Amino acid sequence: MAEDYESMTVAQLKEALKELDLPVSGKKSDLLARLQEAAGAEATADVDEEIVENDASASADDGWDDEDWDDEADDVYTVKQKPVLDEDMKAALSLRAAQKKKTPSFRRTEWFRYKRLSRSGWRAPHGMDNKQRRNYKYRGSLVRIGHGKVAAARFLHPSGFKEVMVHNLADLETIDPETEAARVGGSVGGRKRETLYARADELGIRVLNRRRDV
């Protein structure tokens, strides 16, 4: 399998390293060297296992190729890149997720009365007799500074990546795949998106808003 490592993406290389209990840090060249070294060390064992498997298949052949079935399953599932985070950042993201579960949904005044208000975002209530501004319990919650989340994980994607807006290939080249992920701009067309997705896979960059139809 060592000869196939060159055509694999960074995410696939990291998944292969995890299966071998090897470190997943570093650039693509480091990952390739690590896998090739491990493949060379296990070459003798692989040959012995292949001989045993061939003998077993020759003795019990039911006409069904399990290897082809496994290859099809691998093509369907694609491993998503994970960020390289320290323990403090992991704890901050976990704390932010716990805080978000307790945060109320902030709705605009009279959102239940008018459909156009239910689709709009938060607006601070005004007026001397406004029930929401006066904190009546049967009205929605007010946005206050106390609802803020942990500052260390602020503006990060739930996966832990820092989002970077991308509109062309030059924007992709400036992204650090270990800590940053790409978000393709809404004005980018479908044909250009295909080019951006292909280049992102080569660089090992995760695209947060990848379209399934492209």
Legacy VTK file of the C-alpha trace (Angstrom):
# vtk DataFile Version 3.0
C-alpha trace
ASCII
DATASET POLYDATA
POINTS 214 float
0.000 0.000 0.000
3.027 2.279 0.338
2.932 3.208 -3.330
-0.612 4.610 -2.911
0.291 7.127 -0.186
1.268 9.806 -2.706
-2.295 10.022 -4.057
-3.907 10.260 -0.599
-5.052 13.513 1.002
-3.750 14.779 4.317
-6.931 13.658 6.078
-6.573 10.131 4.700
-2.907 10.028 5.681
-3.759 11.073 9.236
-6.445 8.392 9.423
-3.904 5.776 8.314
-1.445 6.987 10.956
-4.126 6.769 13.655
-4.777 3.146 12.719
-1.055 2.444 13.236
-0.948 4.440 16.532
1.542 6.902 15.039
1.734 10.712 15.487
-0.447 12.754 13.079
1.300 16.112 13.403
3.422 17.771 10.712
3.194 18.546 7.014
2.123 16.135 4.273
5.741 15.230 3.522
6.278 14.274 7.176
3.142 12.123 7.167
4.241 10.364 3.974
7.715 9.641 5.373
6.224 8.290 8.591
3.836 5.962 6.766
6.464 4.728 4.330
8.825 3.951 7.189
6.123 1.997 8.996
5.228 0.150 5.783
8.844 -0.893 5.288
9.090 -2.214 8.831
5.959 -4.323 8.432
6.683 -5.619 4.911
7.689 -9.095 6.103
4.618 -9.463 8.309
2.337 -8.345 5.460
3.754 -11.026 3.152
3.060 -13.762 5.718
-0.496 -12.509 6.286
-1.159 -12.440 2.544
-0.081 -16.076 2.184
-2.412 -17.119 5.007
-5.319 -15.157 3.514
-4.787 -16.707 0.074
-4.853 -20.212 1.573
-8.048 -19.460 3.486
-9.796 -18.013 0.420
-8.803 -20.973 -1.699
-10.255 -23.428 0.837
-13.519 -21.522 1.377
-14.597 -19.509 -1.677
-18.267 -18.483 -1.644
-18.151 -16.336 -4.786
-18.412 -12.986 -2.908
-15.500 -10.552 -2.899
-15.419 -8.859 0.505
-12.491 -6.620 -0.451
-14.490 -4.929 -3.210
-17.333 -4.293 -0.758
-14.917 -2.637 1.722
-13.483 -0.419 -1.016
-16.952 0.828 -1.931
-17.702 1.655 1.699
-14.434 3.617 2.000
-15.331 5.676 -1.060
-18.615 6.770 0.517
-17.159 7.945 3.855
-14.629 10.774 3.909
-12.712 11.585 7.075
-12.961 15.244 8.068
-9.878 17.096 9.145
-9.550 17.796 12.849
-7.726 20.830 14.299
-4.542 20.536 16.326
-5.567 21.880 19.761
-3.858 21.998 23.115
-5.541 20.852 26.310
-6.544 24.380 27.350
-8.346 25.029 24.055
-10.138 21.676 24.230
-11.338 22.540 27.717
-12.493 25.986 26.530
-14.500 24.483 23.645
-16.096 21.944 25.973
-17.018 24.700 28.427
-18.494 26.839 25.644
-20.654 23.929 24.456
-21.955 23.416 27.990
-22.690 27.141 28.340
-24.555 27.227 25.026
-27.016 24.578 26.222
-28.090 26.906 29.058
-28.323 30.031 26.896
-31.917 31.080 26.097
-33.109 31.797 22.569
-33.248 35.563 22.116
-36.375 36.558 20.215
-37.448 39.997 19.110
-40.351 41.799 20.775
-43.738 40.664 19.397
-42.053 37.942 17.330
-45.044 35.631 17.903
-47.503 38.198 16.536
-45.926 39.029 13.165
-44.247 36.535 10.875
-41.780 39.102 9.568
-40.507 39.666 13.112
-40.119 35.937 13.765
-37.692 35.732 10.812
-35.605 38.724 11.877
-32.749 38.750 14.345
-32.508 40.204 17.814
-33.448 43.851 18.389
-33.257 45.624 21.731
-36.737 46.487 23.047
-37.708 50.169 23.425
-40.607 52.008 24.967
-41.505 52.951 28.519
-44.144 50.215 28.861
-42.394 47.487 26.871
-42.934 44.233 28.792
-39.754 42.625 27.528
-37.636 45.639 28.485
-39.195 45.568 31.970
-38.213 41.886 32.363
-41.683 40.394 32.629
-41.250 36.651 32.958
-43.755 35.737 30.255
-41.669 37.677 27.691
-38.409 36.581 26.126
-34.969 36.984 27.682
-32.838 40.054 27.122
-29.346 39.954 25.685
-26.945 40.704 28.509
-23.214 40.537 29.002
-23.704 37.659 31.406
-24.722 35.390 28.512
-21.258 35.674 26.963
-19.228 32.509 26.467
-15.649 31.662 27.400
-13.357 34.196 25.743
-10.622 31.727 24.730
-12.952 29.939 22.282
-14.719 33.025 20.978
-15.321 33.216 17.183
-14.190 29.605 16.676
-16.146 27.021 14.707
-17.686 24.238 16.874
-15.040 21.882 15.476
-12.297 24.129 16.893
-11.123 25.665 13.611
-10.771 29.375 12.983
-12.886 30.240 9.932
-11.247 31.968 6.957
-13.366 33.322 4.091
-12.126 32.084 0.711
-12.954 33.422 -2.753
-10.020 32.204 -4.868
-7.015 29.873 -4.866
-4.717 32.560 -3.488
-6.813 32.724 -0.320
-6.350 28.982 0.202
-2.568 29.236 0.106
-2.516 31.442 3.215
-4.487 29.000 5.404
-2.841 26.900 8.106
-4.600 23.490 7.841
-3.850 22.632 11.478
-5.727 25.571 13.024
-7.787 27.190 10.238
-10.617 26.020 7.962
-11.996 27.539 4.765
-15.493 28.894 4.207
-16.218 29.530 0.512
-17.952 32.830 -0.185
-21.565 32.758 -1.292
-20.805 34.640 -4.507
-18.427 31.917 -5.787
-19.871 29.925 -8.695
-20.170 26.165 -8.957
-17.333 25.646 -11.455
-14.922 27.671 -9.351
-16.035 25.798 -6.244
-14.914 22.515 -7.797
-11.431 23.971 -8.266
-11.356 25.274 -4.699
-12.508 21.936 -3.271
-9.881 20.009 -5.225
-7.089 22.356 -4.142
-8.279 22.267 -0.519
-8.113 18.466 -0.551
-4.555 18.602 -1.856
-3.509 21.001 0.899
-5.401 19.105 3.592
-7.712 22.063 4.336
-11.212 21.467 5.646
-14.050 23.284 3.851
-16.827 24.072 6.327
-19.606 24.754 3.787
-18.822 22.144 1.134
-21.767 21.511 -1.165
-22.669 17.887 -1.817
-23.850 18.574 -5.364
-20.452 19.994 -6.434
LINES 1 215
214 0 1 2 3 4 5 6 7 8 9 10 11 12 13 14 15 16 17 18 19 20 21 22 23 24 25 26 27 28 29 30 31 32 33 34 35 36 37 38 39 40 41 42 43 44 45 46 47 48 49 50 51 52 53 54 55 56 57 58 59 60 61 62 63 64 65 66 67 68 69 70 71 72 73 74 75 76 77 78 79 80 81 82 83 84 85 86 87 88 89 90 91 92 93 94 95 96 97 98 99 100 101 102 103 104 105 106 107 108 109 110 111 112 113 114 115 116 117 118 119 120 121 122 123 124 125 126 127 128 129 130 131 132 133 134 135 136 137 138 139 140 141 142 143 144 145 146 147 148 149 150 151 152 153 154 155 156 157 158 159 160 161 162 163 164 165 166 167 168 169 170 171 172 173 174 175 176 177 178 179 180 181 182 183 184 185 186 187 188 189 190 191 192 193 194 195 196 197 198 199 200 201 202 203 204 205 206 207 208 209 210 211 212 213
